[in-house]
């Protein structure tokens, strides 16, 4: 039998392909077979039924705990985003330029951290993209006034921004690890999947980069 994926004779993507995050939440569903399985356990005896009931309780506790873990990871991202916005605002003031910084960004970030935004998973990428755009605007100002880079306070802002961007990247990786753990757990049959279906849980959307960052990554730097 030949290899299912044959890199020698199989089709090859000559032009390459970008990996993109699918922004879609998939609800968890179980069929009639799962209900029959649970009923059969009770028919076989009270002990199997009770054991399975406790397994479902433990599965529910695990998923709720994992959900809090995801919220904590998301809050870490939001905290760093908020700090980065403050740094960029300070940089803009130091440049003494009328750069239009969106006043709603801090409010939105605070709302995500507080858990009041039901679309936080979907929209957090958009807020991150707006922050990146703010830095892009300030960067343009740096390029127009190269001498100002020597200013100590500006240099400190740049260093803090660089540090926060690294922390945001690390926090995103942690968040995506938690999302992967969640998306895998809710598909584990029978207990976790049945609990997830009953509670109406869906898959979570991983953090992804913006279109502007993708285009910038294709640029020539050297």
Rosetta constraint file for C-alpha pairs under 8 A:
AtomPair CA 2 CA 6 HARMONIC 7.82 0.50
AtomPair CA 5 CA 10 HARMONIC 6.82 0.50
AtomPair CA 6 CA 10 HARMONIC 4.98 0.50
AtomPair CA 7 CA 11 HARMONIC 7.61 0.50
AtomPair CA 7 CA 12 HARMONIC 7.20 0.50
AtomPair CA 13 CA 17 HARMONIC 7.24 0.50
AtomPair CA 20 CA 208 HARMONIC 7.73 0.50
AtomPair CA 21 CA 205 HARMONIC 7.81 0.50
AtomPair CA 21 CA 206 HARMONIC 7.12 0.50
AtomPair CA 21 CA 207 HARMONIC 7.98 0.50
AtomPair CA 21 CA 208 HARMONIC 6.32 0.50
AtomPair CA 22 CA 205 HARMONIC 7.62 0.50
AtomPair CA 23 CA 122 HARMONIC 7.24 0.50
AtomPair CA 23 CA 205 HARMONIC 6.12 0.50
AtomPair CA 24 CA 205 HARMONIC 6.82 0.50
AtomPair CA 25 CA 202 HARMONIC 5.74 0.50
AtomPair CA 25 CA 203 HARMONIC 5.13 0.50
AtomPair CA 25 CA 204 HARMONIC 6.04 0.50
AtomPair CA 25 CA 205 HARMONIC 6.71 0.50
AtomPair CA 26 CA 202 HARMONIC 5.18 0.50
AtomPair CA 26 CA 203 HARMONIC 5.26 0.50
AtomPair CA 27 CA 197 HARMONIC 7.50 0.50
AtomPair CA 27 CA 200 HARMONIC 6.79 0.50
AtomPair CA 27 CA 201 HARMONIC 6.07 0.50
AtomPair CA 27 CA 202 HARMONIC 4.10 0.50
AtomPair CA 27 CA 203 HARMONIC 6.53 0.50
AtomPair CA 28 CA 186 HARMONIC 7.17 0.50
AtomPair CA 28 CA 187 HARMONIC 7.34 0.50
AtomPair CA 28 CA 193 HARMONIC 7.01 0.50
AtomPair CA 28 CA 196 HARMONIC 6.26 0.50
AtomPair CA 28 CA 197 HARMONIC 4.88 0.50
AtomPair CA 28 CA 200 HARMONIC 6.87 0.50
AtomPair CA 28 CA 201 HARMONIC 6.15 0.50
AtomPair CA 28 CA 202 HARMONIC 5.69 0.50
AtomPair CA 28 CA 203 HARMONIC 7.65 0.50
AtomPair CA 29 CA 193 HARMONIC 7.75 0.50
AtomPair CA 29 CA 194 HARMONIC 7.81 0.50
AtomPair CA 29 CA 197 HARMONIC 5.10 0.50
AtomPair CA 30 CA 34 HARMONIC 6.37 0.50
AtomPair CA 30 CA 193 HARMONIC 7.33 0.50
AtomPair CA 30 CA 194 HARMONIC 6.48 0.50
AtomPair CA 30 CA 197 HARMONIC 6.45 0.50
AtomPair CA 31 CA 35 HARMONIC 7.33 0.50
AtomPair CA 32 CA 36 HARMONIC 6.29 0.50
AtomPair CA 33 CA 37 HARMONIC 6.04 0.50
AtomPair CA 34 CA 38 HARMONIC 6.34 0.50
AtomPair CA 34 CA 190 HARMONIC 7.24 0.50
AtomPair CA 34 CA 194 HARMONIC 7.54 0.50
AtomPair CA 35 CA 39 HARMONIC 6.21 0.50
AtomPair CA 36 CA 40 HARMONIC 6.04 0.50
AtomPair CA 37 CA 41 HARMONIC 6.49 0.50
AtomPair CA 38 CA 42 HARMONIC 6.85 0.50
AtomPair CA 38 CA 49 HARMONIC 7.41 0.50
AtomPair CA 38 CA 52 HARMONIC 7.92 0.50
AtomPair CA 39 CA 43 HARMONIC 6.34 0.50
AtomPair CA 40 CA 44 HARMONIC 6.12 0.50
AtomPair CA 41 CA 45 HARMONIC 6.63 0.50
AtomPair CA 41 CA 46 HARMONIC 7.88 0.50
AtomPair CA 41 CA 48 HARMONIC 5.50 0.50
AtomPair CA 41 CA 49 HARMONIC 5.08 0.50
AtomPair CA 41 CA 52 HARMONIC 7.85 0.50
AtomPair CA 42 CA 46 HARMONIC 5.58 0.50
AtomPair CA 42 CA 47 HARMONIC 7.83 0.50
AtomPair CA 42 CA 48 HARMONIC 6.44 0.50
AtomPair CA 42 CA 49 HARMONIC 4.48 0.50
AtomPair CA 42 CA 50 HARMONIC 7.92 0.50
AtomPair CA 44 CA 48 HARMONIC 6.98 0.50
AtomPair CA 44 CA 49 HARMONIC 7.94 0.50
AtomPair CA 45 CA 49 HARMONIC 6.59 0.50
AtomPair CA 46 CA 50 HARMONIC 5.99 0.50
AtomPair CA 47 CA 51 HARMONIC 6.01 0.50
AtomPair CA 48 CA 52 HARMONIC 6.11 0.50
AtomPair CA 49 CA 53 HARMONIC 6.16 0.50
AtomPair CA 50 CA 54 HARMONIC 6.31 0.50
AtomPair CA 51 CA 55 HARMONIC 6.26 0.50
AtomPair CA 52 CA 56 HARMONIC 6.25 0.50
AtomPair CA 52 CA 191 HARMONIC 7.86 0.50
AtomPair CA 53 CA 57 HARMONIC 6.33 0.50
AtomPair CA 54 CA 58 HARMONIC 6.16 0.50
AtomPair CA 55 CA 59 HARMONIC 6.10 0.50
AtomPair CA 55 CA 191 HARMONIC 6.53 0.50
AtomPair CA 56 CA 60 HARMONIC 6.12 0.50
AtomPair CA 56 CA 191 HARMONIC 5.08 0.50
AtomPair CA 56 CA 192 HARMONIC 6.87 0.50
AtomPair CA 56 CA 194 HARMONIC 7.98 0.50
AtomPair CA 56 CA 195 HARMONIC 6.60 0.50
AtomPair CA 57 CA 61 HARMONIC 6.27 0.50
AtomPair CA 58 CA 62 HARMONIC 6.13 0.50
AtomPair CA 59 CA 63 HARMONIC 6.24 0.50
AtomPair CA 59 CA 191 HARMONIC 6.16 0.50
AtomPair CA 59 CA 192 HARMONIC 5.20 0.50
AtomPair CA 59 CA 195 HARMONIC 7.09 0.50
AtomPair CA 60 CA 64 HARMONIC 6.20 0.50
AtomPair CA 60 CA 192 HARMONIC 6.95 0.50
AtomPair CA 60 CA 195 HARMONIC 6.15 0.50
AtomPair CA 60 CA 196 HARMONIC 7.81 0.50
AtomPair CA 61 CA 65 HARMONIC 6.12 0.50
AtomPair CA 62 CA 66 HARMONIC 6.08 0.50
AtomPair CA 63 CA 67 HARMONIC 6.07 0.50
AtomPair CA 63 CA 182 HARMONIC 7.52 0.50
AtomPair CA 63 CA 185 HARMONIC 7.76 0.50
AtomPair CA 63 CA 186 HARMONIC 7.87 0.50
AtomPair CA 63 CA 192 HARMONIC 7.67 0.50
AtomPair CA 64 CA 68 HARMONIC 6.44 0.50
AtomPair CA 65 CA 69 HARMONIC 6.35 0.50
AtomPair CA 66 CA 70 HARMONIC 6.30 0.50
AtomPair CA 66 CA 178 HARMONIC 7.58 0.50
AtomPair CA 66 CA 182 HARMONIC 6.78 0.50
AtomPair CA 67 CA 71 HARMONIC 6.32 0.50
AtomPair CA 67 CA 182 HARMONIC 7.60 0.50
AtomPair CA 68 CA 72 HARMONIC 6.13 0.50
AtomPair CA 69 CA 73 HARMONIC 6.26 0.50
AtomPair CA 69 CA 178 HARMONIC 7.06 0.50
AtomPair CA 70 CA 74 HARMONIC 6.10 0.50
AtomPair CA 70 CA 175 HARMONIC 6.36 0.50
AtomPair CA 70 CA 178 HARMONIC 5.68 0.50
AtomPair CA 70 CA 179 HARMONIC 6.73 0.50
AtomPair CA 71 CA 75 HARMONIC 6.01 0.50
AtomPair CA 71 CA 113 HARMONIC 7.95 0.50
AtomPair CA 72 CA 76 HARMONIC 6.34 0.50
AtomPair CA 73 CA 77 HARMONIC 6.63 0.50
AtomPair CA 73 CA 171 HARMONIC 6.74 0.50
AtomPair CA 73 CA 172 HARMONIC 7.90 0.50
AtomPair CA 73 CA 174 HARMONIC 6.57 0.50
AtomPair CA 73 CA 175 HARMONIC 5.07 0.50
AtomPair CA 73 CA 178 HARMONIC 7.72 0.50
AtomPair CA 74 CA 78 HARMONIC 6.33 0.50
AtomPair CA 74 CA 113 HARMONIC 7.28 0.50
AtomPair CA 74 CA 171 HARMONIC 7.94 0.50
AtomPair CA 74 CA 172 HARMONIC 7.98 0.50
AtomPair CA 74 CA 175 HARMONIC 6.22 0.50
AtomPair CA 75 CA 79 HARMONIC 6.07 0.50
AtomPair CA 75 CA 112 HARMONIC 7.48 0.50
AtomPair CA 75 CA 113 HARMONIC 4.96 0.50
AtomPair CA 76 CA 80 HARMONIC 6.40 0.50
AtomPair CA 76 CA 171 HARMONIC 6.49 0.50
AtomPair CA 77 CA 81 HARMONIC 6.13 0.50
AtomPair CA 77 CA 168 HARMONIC 5.78 0.50
AtomPair CA 77 CA 171 HARMONIC 5.63 0.50
AtomPair CA 77 CA 172 HARMONIC 6.62 0.50
AtomPair CA 78 CA 82 HARMONIC 6.04 0.50
AtomPair CA 78 CA 109 HARMONIC 5.78 0.50
AtomPair CA 78 CA 110 HARMONIC 7.53 0.50
AtomPair CA 78 CA 112 HARMONIC 7.29 0.50
AtomPair CA 78 CA 113 HARMONIC 6.30 0.50
AtomPair CA 79 CA 83 HARMONIC 6.30 0.50
AtomPair CA 79 CA 109 HARMONIC 7.91 0.50
AtomPair CA 79 CA 113 HARMONIC 7.80 0.50
AtomPair CA 80 CA 84 HARMONIC 6.07 0.50
AtomPair CA 80 CA 164 HARMONIC 6.29 0.50
AtomPair CA 80 CA 167 HARMONIC 7.18 0.50
AtomPair CA 80 CA 168 HARMONIC 6.09 0.50
AtomPair CA 81 CA 85 HARMONIC 6.22 0.50
AtomPair CA 81 CA 109 HARMONIC 7.58 0.50
AtomPair CA 81 CA 128 HARMONIC 7.12 0.50
AtomPair CA 81 CA 131 HARMONIC 7.51 0.50
AtomPair CA 81 CA 164 HARMONIC 7.95 0.50
AtomPair CA 81 CA 168 HARMONIC 7.23 0.50
AtomPair CA 82 CA 86 HARMONIC 6.42 0.50
AtomPair CA 82 CA 106 HARMONIC 6.19 0.50
AtomPair CA 82 CA 109 HARMONIC 6.67 0.50
AtomPair CA 83 CA 87 HARMONIC 6.27 0.50
AtomPair CA 83 CA 164 HARMONIC 7.68 0.50
AtomPair CA 84 CA 88 HARMONIC 6.16 0.50
AtomPair CA 84 CA 131 HARMONIC 7.79 0.50
AtomPair CA 84 CA 161 HARMONIC 6.13 0.50
AtomPair CA 84 CA 164 HARMONIC 6.35 0.50
AtomPair CA 84 CA 165 HARMONIC 7.79 0.50
AtomPair CA 85 CA 89 HARMONIC 6.06 0.50
AtomPair CA 85 CA 106 HARMONIC 7.57 0.50
AtomPair CA 85 CA 131 HARMONIC 6.61 0.50
AtomPair CA 86 CA 90 HARMONIC 6.21 0.50
AtomPair CA 87 CA 91 HARMONIC 6.20 0.50
AtomPair CA 87 CA 157 HARMONIC 6.11 0.50
AtomPair CA 87 CA 160 HARMONIC 7.28 0.50
AtomPair CA 87 CA 161 HARMONIC 6.64 0.50
AtomPair CA 88 CA 92 HARMONIC 6.10 0.50
AtomPair CA 88 CA 134 HARMONIC 7.29 0.50
AtomPair CA 88 CA 135 HARMONIC 6.61 0.50
AtomPair CA 88 CA 138 HARMONIC 7.65 0.50
AtomPair CA 88 CA 157 HARMONIC 7.43 0.50
AtomPair CA 88 CA 161 HARMONIC 7.56 0.50
AtomPair CA 89 CA 93 HARMONIC 6.31 0.50
AtomPair CA 89 CA 101 HARMONIC 7.35 0.50
AtomPair CA 90 CA 94 HARMONIC 6.20 0.50
AtomPair CA 90 CA 157 HARMONIC 7.59 0.50
AtomPair CA 91 CA 95 HARMONIC 6.20 0.50
AtomPair CA 91 CA 138 HARMONIC 7.57 0.50
AtomPair CA 91 CA 154 HARMONIC 6.28 0.50
AtomPair CA 91 CA 157 HARMONIC 6.15 0.50
AtomPair CA 92 CA 96 HARMONIC 6.32 0.50
AtomPair CA 92 CA 97 HARMONIC 6.29 0.50
AtomPair CA 92 CA 98 HARMONIC 7.76 0.50
AtomPair CA 92 CA 99 HARMONIC 6.58 0.50
AtomPair CA 92 CA 138 HARMONIC 6.58 0.50
AtomPair CA 93 CA 97 HARMONIC 6.73 0.50
AtomPair CA 94 CA 153 HARMONIC 7.81 0.50
AtomPair CA 94 CA 154 HARMONIC 6.99 0.50
AtomPair CA 95 CA 141 HARMONIC 7.70 0.50
AtomPair CA 95 CA 148 HARMONIC 7.95 0.50
AtomPair CA 99 CA 137 HARMONIC 7.33 0.50
AtomPair CA 99 CA 138 HARMONIC 7.55 0.50
AtomPair CA 101 CA 134 HARMONIC 6.79 0.50
AtomPair CA 103 CA 107 HARMONIC 7.66 0.50
AtomPair CA 104 CA 108 HARMONIC 6.12 0.50
AtomPair CA 105 CA 109 HARMONIC 6.13 0.50
AtomPair CA 105 CA 127 HARMONIC 6.95 0.50
AtomPair CA 106 CA 110 HARMONIC 6.09 0.50
AtomPair CA 107 CA 111 HARMONIC 6.18 0.50
AtomPair CA 108 CA 112 HARMONIC 6.28 0.50
AtomPair CA 108 CA 127 HARMONIC 7.94 0.50
AtomPair CA 109 CA 113 HARMONIC 6.29 0.50
AtomPair CA 109 CA 127 HARMONIC 7.71 0.50
AtomPair CA 110 CA 114 HARMONIC 6.13 0.50
AtomPair CA 111 CA 115 HARMONIC 6.20 0.50
AtomPair CA 111 CA 116 HARMONIC 5.55 0.50
AtomPair CA 111 CA 117 HARMONIC 6.09 0.50
AtomPair CA 112 CA 116 HARMONIC 6.30 0.50
AtomPair CA 112 CA 117 HARMONIC 5.65 0.50
AtomPair CA 112 CA 120 HARMONIC 5.73 0.50
AtomPair CA 112 CA 124 HARMONIC 7.84 0.50
AtomPair CA 115 CA 120 HARMONIC 7.79 0.50
AtomPair CA 119 CA 123 HARMONIC 6.02 0.50
AtomPair CA 120 CA 124 HARMONIC 5.54 0.50
AtomPair CA 121 CA 125 HARMONIC 7.92 0.50
AtomPair CA 121 CA 204 HARMONIC 7.14 0.50
AtomPair CA 121 CA 205 HARMONIC 6.25 0.50
AtomPair CA 121 CA 206 HARMONIC 7.96 0.50
AtomPair CA 122 CA 126 HARMONIC 7.99 0.50
AtomPair CA 122 CA 205 HARMONIC 6.86 0.50
AtomPair CA 123 CA 127 HARMONIC 6.60 0.50
AtomPair CA 124 CA 128 HARMONIC 6.26 0.50
AtomPair CA 124 CA 207 HARMONIC 7.98 0.50
AtomPair CA 125 CA 129 HARMONIC 6.13 0.50
AtomPair CA 125 CA 207 HARMONIC 6.49 0.50
AtomPair CA 125 CA 208 HARMONIC 6.63 0.50
AtomPair CA 125 CA 209 HARMONIC 7.11 0.50
AtomPair CA 125 CA 210 HARMONIC 7.23 0.50
AtomPair CA 126 CA 130 HARMONIC 6.31 0.50
AtomPair CA 126 CA 210 HARMONIC 7.67 0.50
AtomPair CA 127 CA 131 HARMONIC 6.40 0.50
AtomPair CA 128 CA 132 HARMONIC 6.34 0.50
AtomPair CA 129 CA 133 HARMONIC 6.24 0.50
AtomPair CA 129 CA 209 HARMONIC 7.66 0.50
AtomPair CA 129 CA 210 HARMONIC 5.76 0.50
AtomPair CA 129 CA 212 HARMONIC 7.92 0.50
AtomPair CA 130 CA 134 HARMONIC 6.31 0.50
AtomPair CA 131 CA 135 HARMONIC 6.48 0.50
AtomPair CA 132 CA 136 HARMONIC 6.25 0.50
AtomPair CA 133 CA 137 HARMONIC 6.28 0.50
AtomPair CA 134 CA 138 HARMONIC 6.40 0.50
AtomPair CA 135 CA 139 HARMONIC 5.97 0.50
AtomPair CA 136 CA 140 HARMONIC 6.32 0.50
AtomPair CA 137 CA 141 HARMONIC 6.65 0.50
AtomPair CA 138 CA 142 HARMONIC 6.39 0.50
AtomPair CA 139 CA 143 HARMONIC 6.35 0.50
AtomPair CA 140 CA 144 HARMONIC 6.37 0.50
AtomPair CA 141 CA 145 HARMONIC 6.27 0.50
AtomPair CA 142 CA 146 HARMONIC 5.66 0.50
AtomPair CA 142 CA 148 HARMONIC 7.02 0.50
AtomPair CA 142 CA 149 HARMONIC 6.77 0.50
AtomPair CA 145 CA 149 HARMONIC 7.76 0.50
AtomPair CA 147 CA 151 HARMONIC 7.98 0.50
AtomPair CA 148 CA 154 HARMONIC 7.51 0.50
AtomPair CA 149 CA 154 HARMONIC 6.29 0.50
AtomPair CA 149 CA 155 HARMONIC 6.33 0.50
AtomPair CA 150 CA 154 HARMONIC 7.45 0.50
AtomPair CA 150 CA 155 HARMONIC 6.79 0.50
AtomPair CA 151 CA 155 HARMONIC 6.17 0.50
AtomPair CA 152 CA 156 HARMONIC 6.21 0.50
AtomPair CA 153 CA 157 HARMONIC 6.25 0.50
AtomPair CA 154 CA 158 HARMONIC 6.27 0.50
AtomPair CA 155 CA 159 HARMONIC 6.23 0.50
AtomPair CA 156 CA 160 HARMONIC 6.08 0.50
AtomPair CA 157 CA 161 HARMONIC 6.00 0.50
AtomPair CA 158 CA 162 HARMONIC 6.13 0.50
AtomPair CA 159 CA 163 HARMONIC 6.18 0.50
AtomPair CA 160 CA 164 HARMONIC 6.07 0.50
AtomPair CA 161 CA 165 HARMONIC 6.07 0.50
AtomPair CA 162 CA 166 HARMONIC 6.42 0.50
AtomPair CA 163 CA 167 HARMONIC 6.36 0.50
AtomPair CA 164 CA 168 HARMONIC 6.02 0.50
AtomPair CA 165 CA 169 HARMONIC 6.20 0.50
AtomPair CA 166 CA 170 HARMONIC 6.30 0.50
AtomPair CA 167 CA 171 HARMONIC 6.03 0.50
AtomPair CA 168 CA 172 HARMONIC 6.02 0.50
AtomPair CA 169 CA 173 HARMONIC 6.38 0.50
AtomPair CA 170 CA 174 HARMONIC 6.40 0.50
AtomPair CA 171 CA 175 HARMONIC 6.10 0.50
AtomPair CA 172 CA 176 HARMONIC 6.04 0.50
AtomPair CA 172 CA 207 HARMONIC 6.40 0.50
AtomPair CA 173 CA 177 HARMONIC 6.13 0.50
AtomPair CA 174 CA 178 HARMONIC 6.34 0.50
AtomPair CA 175 CA 179 HARMONIC 6.21 0.50
AtomPair CA 175 CA 206 HARMONIC 7.57 0.50
AtomPair CA 175 CA 207 HARMONIC 7.51 0.50
AtomPair CA 176 CA 180 HARMONIC 6.04 0.50
AtomPair CA 176 CA 206 HARMONIC 5.25 0.50
AtomPair CA 176 CA 207 HARMONIC 6.28 0.50
AtomPair CA 177 CA 181 HARMONIC 6.21 0.50
AtomPair CA 178 CA 182 HARMONIC 6.19 0.50
AtomPair CA 179 CA 183 HARMONIC 6.04 0.50
AtomPair CA 179 CA 204 HARMONIC 5.96 0.50
AtomPair CA 179 CA 205 HARMONIC 7.16 0.50
AtomPair CA 179 CA 206 HARMONIC 6.21 0.50
AtomPair CA 180 CA 184 HARMONIC 6.05 0.50
AtomPair CA 180 CA 206 HARMONIC 7.75 0.50
AtomPair CA 181 CA 185 HARMONIC 6.01 0.50
AtomPair CA 182 CA 186 HARMONIC 6.25 0.50
AtomPair CA 182 CA 203 HARMONIC 7.32 0.50
AtomPair CA 182 CA 204 HARMONIC 7.43 0.50
AtomPair CA 183 CA 187 HARMONIC 6.84 0.50
AtomPair CA 183 CA 203 HARMONIC 5.19 0.50
AtomPair CA 183 CA 204 HARMONIC 6.52 0.50
AtomPair CA 184 CA 188 HARMONIC 6.82 0.50
AtomPair CA 185 CA 192 HARMONIC 6.53 0.50
AtomPair CA 185 CA 193 HARMONIC 7.50 0.50
AtomPair CA 186 CA 192 HARMONIC 5.49 0.50
AtomPair CA 186 CA 193 HARMONIC 4.88 0.50
AtomPair CA 186 CA 196 HARMONIC 5.76 0.50
AtomPair CA 186 CA 201 HARMONIC 7.81 0.50
AtomPair CA 186 CA 203 HARMONIC 7.75 0.50
AtomPair CA 187 CA 192 HARMONIC 7.03 0.50
AtomPair CA 187 CA 193 HARMONIC 5.10 0.50
AtomPair CA 188 CA 192 HARMONIC 5.60 0.50
AtomPair CA 188 CA 193 HARMONIC 5.27 0.50
AtomPair CA 189 CA 193 HARMONIC 4.97 0.50
AtomPair CA 189 CA 194 HARMONIC 6.91 0.50
AtomPair CA 190 CA 194 HARMONIC 5.85 0.50
AtomPair CA 191 CA 195 HARMONIC 6.15 0.50
AtomPair CA 192 CA 196 HARMONIC 5.98 0.50
AtomPair CA 193 CA 197 HARMONIC 6.09 0.50
AtomPair CA 194 CA 198 HARMONIC 6.18 0.50
AtomPair CA 195 CA 199 HARMONIC 6.13 0.50
AtomPair CA 196 CA 200 HARMONIC 6.03 0.50
AtomPair CA 196 CA 201 HARMONIC 5.06 0.50
AtomPair CA 196 CA 202 HARMONIC 7.73 0.50
AtomPair CA 197 CA 201 HARMONIC 6.17 0.50
AtomPair CA 209 CA 213 HARMONIC 6.47 0.50
AtomPair CA 209 CA 214 HARMONIC 7.10 0.50
AtomPair CA 210 CA 214 HARMONIC 6.41 0.50
AtomPair CA 211 CA 215 HARMONIC 6.30 0.50
AtomPair CA 212 CA 216 HARMONIC 6.17 0.50
AtomPair CA 213 CA 217 HARMONIC 6.08 0.50
AtomPair CA 214 CA 218 HARMONIC 6.75 0.50
AtomPair CA 215 CA 219 HARMONIC 6.90 0.50
